[in-house]
């Protein structure tokens, strides 16, 4: 292994820059040449490839987003486009590839490995924390902290005006952002797609709080459940009186300086990924389990069923009473 490439793909997440930095610097330390591919798999197809050095990744560890840019590439499911990507890598002499992204990015990496023999190692870069093989994904911690900060600010004004606030957060079909941010922000109600909810009980809880003098509540709503405005209408139609406000945090959750946890995770995963490539191992993804950096066959990782932390959810519900 003499030359490796690195790309970021799919949705951006805080810590991607820290991870690119670590891949580049650790690879150079070990005598490898490193090439950055811009805009993910689209860049591989369009030959947007450039050699990187230590100066290429200076002053980026604290920045959100990704200096390599990112994009979704639906055409990458077709063999003819993958063939073009492989030929472009071969033209630069790139022997291995680090892919930083989520499950869609990993499926592209899996195809490159299985169909074309490209030595690929994936690093989980997504705020959603929806990859079953790893305890945490890169960007999740930062995203949760962003949501907690928003909850803190919104609670101040909701309390001042005696209002209920529904805060809709990201996560696709995974409720981890809502769960972790809700418990850290002291939310009274947390709604996630993994748990079946009786909305009558939600209404009952808010009405009970109002009767005992608690005139403001925070509801953290995962986007995989429903839209905030739809929930608001349901509450009003079923007896919740007073002012109900909605806030959809949106893309603010994907930006911002990565936390300490995400920067450290980025460095540890990057080192593991480069080590695997130097051993000529491909078709792997790296992650963290019980604070240990692990690697798993990419096919096995993508097949693992996700387990929701019901114990933590139940704790959050009790503390919100």
Protein Blocks (a to p, Z undefined) as FASTA:
>chain_A
ZZdcdddehjddehjlmmmmmmmmmmmmnopacdddehijmlmmnopacdddfklmgokl
mpgcjfkbpaddfklmpmklmmmmmmmmmmnopabdcddddfklmmmmmmmmmmnopacd
dddddfklpafkbmbdchjlmmmmmmmmmmmmmmmmmmmnopacddddehijafklmmmm
mmmnopabdcdfkbccdfklmmmmmmmmmmnopabdcddddfklmcfklmmmmmmmnopg
cjdddddekjmlmgcjddfklmmmmmmmmmmmmmmmmnopghiacddeehiacdddfklm
mmpccdddfklmmmmmmmmZZ
